[in-house]
Amino acid sequence: MIEGIPLGTLGIGSGWALVALFVVYMIRGRLHPQATIDRMVAEHARVLEDIAHDRDEWRAAHRISETARQVAADQVAELLEHARTTDAFIRALPNPGREATR
């Protein structure tokens, strides 16, 4: 009965079946212990939280800088308006020396 079984072919087929099973386990992630997978998931979640935190900090800094820029622009506009008013006032003053030189 054993003489009729091709052991070489059976061995090769068994080897390929083990390789296929190993590949399937690798793809599904069953070769790592659950503690390792949990640690990897926790590390990934921490990295994502760090990225989100950095993003929120950059957004807050941008809002603050934009607010400061707007305040500075408003102050410059106000100073320019005062300069125009002051210039018009000074030009309207009588200047006796200017008329003497004409």
C-alpha positions as CSV (number, residue, x, y, z in Angstrom):
1,M,0.0,0.0,0.0
2,I,2.8,2.5,0.8
3,E,4.6,1.4,-2.3
4,G,1.9,3.0,-4.5
5,I,2.2,6.5,-2.9
6,P,4.6,8.8,-4.7
7,L,6.5,10.1,-1.6
8,G,8.5,12.7,-3.6
9,T,5.4,14.3,-5.0
10,L,3.7,14.2,-1.6
11,G,6.7,15.9,0.1
12,I,6.9,18.6,-2.5
13,G,3.1,19.2,-2.3
14,S,3.3,19.3,1.5
15,G,6.2,21.8,1.3
16,W,4.2,24.1,-1.0
17,A,1.2,23.9,1.2
18,L,3.3,24.9,4.2
19,V,4.7,27.8,2.3
20,A,1.2,28.9,1.2
21,L,0.0,28.6,4.8
22,F,3.0,30.7,6.0
23,V,2.3,33.4,3.4
24,V,-1.4,33.5,4.4
25,Y,-0.4,33.9,8.1
26,M,2.1,36.6,7.2
27,I,-0.5,38.5,5.2
28,R,-3.1,38.3,8.0
29,G,-0.6,39.2,10.7
30,R,-0.9,36.1,12.8
31,L,2.8,35.4,13.1
32,H,3.3,38.1,15.7
33,P,2.1,37.8,19.3
34,Q,-0.9,39.9,20.2
35,A,1.3,42.0,22.6
36,T,3.5,43.0,19.8
37,I,0.5,44.0,17.6
38,D,-1.0,46.0,20.5
39,R,2.3,47.8,21.0
40,M,2.6,48.6,17.3
41,V,-1.0,49.9,17.2
42,A,-0.4,52.0,20.4
43,E,2.8,53.5,18.8
44,H,0.9,54.3,15.6
45,A,-1.9,56.0,17.5
46,R,0.7,58.0,19.5
47,V,2.3,59.1,16.3
48,L,-1.0,60.2,14.8
49,E,-1.8,62.1,18.0
50,D,1.5,63.9,17.8
51,I,0.9,64.8,14.2
52,A,-2.6,66.2,15.0
53,H,-1.2,68.1,18.0
54,D,1.6,69.7,15.8
55,R,-1.0,70.6,13.2
56,D,-3.2,72.2,15.8
57,E,-0.3,74.2,17.2
58,W,0.7,75.4,13.7
59,R,-2.9,76.5,13.1
60,A,-3.0,78.4,16.4
61,A,0.3,80.1,15.7
62,H,-0.9,81.1,12.2
63,R,-4.1,82.6,13.7
64,I,-2.1,84.5,16.3
65,S,0.4,85.8,13.6
66,E,-2.5,86.8,11.3
67,T,-4.2,88.7,14.1
68,A,-0.9,90.5,14.9
69,R,-0.4,91.3,11.3
70,Q,-3.9,92.7,11.0
71,V,-3.3,94.9,14.1
72,A,0.0,96.1,12.7
73,A,-1.7,96.9,9.3
74,D,-4.4,98.8,11.1
75,Q,-1.9,100.8,13.1
76,V,0.1,101.7,10.0
77,A,-3.1,102.8,8.2
78,E,-4.0,105.0,11.2
79,L,-0.5,106.5,11.3
80,L,-0.7,107.3,7.6
81,E,-4.0,109.0,8.1
82,H,-2.6,111.1,10.9
83,A,0.4,111.9,8.7
84,R,-1.9,113.1,5.9
85,T,-3.9,115.2,8.4
86,T,-0.8,116.7,9.9
87,D,0.7,117.4,6.5
88,A,-2.5,119.2,5.4
89,F,-2.6,121.2,8.6
90,I,1.1,122.2,8.3
91,R,0.7,123.2,4.7
92,A,-2.4,125.3,5.6
93,L,-0.5,127.3,8.2
94,P,0.6,130.7,7.1
95,N,4.3,130.9,6.3
96,P,5.6,134.4,6.0
97,G,9.1,133.4,5.0
98,R,7.9,131.5,2.0
99,E,6.1,134.5,0.6
100,A,9.1,136.8,1.3
101,T,11.3,134.6,-0.9
102,R,8.9,134.8,-3.9
